[in-house]
Amino acid sequence: MTDTGRNFLWGVAAGLVAAAFIRTDTFKKCASKVVSGGLQLKDDAKEYFETIKEDAEDIKAESSAKA
C-alpha cells in the first residue's frame, strides 16, 4: 500500500471517529458550554469597552471644563 492510500484510510478512519464523537451527549454539552462561555466573554468585553468609553468622555468633559 502506498503512503497516499494509507493516508486516505487514516483520514477516513479519523472522519468516522469524529462523526461518532460529534453525536454524543458529552460533545453536545461541551460545545454548549464553549458557546455559552464565548457569549459571556462577548458581553463582558462589551461592558468593559463601554466603561472605557464613558471614562474617556468624562476625561474629555473635565478637560473642556478646565479650559
N, C-alpha and C positions, 0 to 999 in steps of 0.2 A: 504494500500500500504506500502511496506517495504521501509526502508531507501535506500536500493540498487536500487530499482525500481525508487524511487523519484530522486535519484542522476543521474541515467541514463537519465531520462526525462529532468532534468536540463541541462545535458551535450548535449543532442540532441538540445534543445532549444538554448543553447549558440552557438553551431555549426552552426545552421541555421542563427542566427543573425550575426555571424561573416562572414559567406559566403555571406550574403546580403550586409554587410558593405564593404567587400573587392571589390565588383563590382562597388561601387560608384566612381564618379569622384573625390570627396573630398579625399577619401583614396588614389587614384592613385596619385593625386597631392602631398599629404603629403608624401607618400612613395618616390616619385621622389625627393622632397626636402631633405629628410633624406639621400638618396643615394648620391645626389649631395654634400651635406654637408660632408658626410663621405669621398668622393673622394677629396674634397678640403682640408680636415683635413690631409689626407694621403700625399697630395702634399706639404702642409705646413710643415709637420713633416719631410718629405724627404729633403726639402730645409734647414730646421733648422739643421738637423744632418750633412748635407754636409758642412754647415758653421762651425760647431763644429770640423769636421774632418780637414778642411782647417786650422783652428786656431791651432789645435794640431800639424799639420805638420809644421806650421810656428814656433811654440814654439820649436819644436824639431830641426829645422834647425838653429834657433838662438842659442840654447844651444850648438849645434855642432860647430857652427862658433866661439863661445867664447872659446871653449875648445882647 
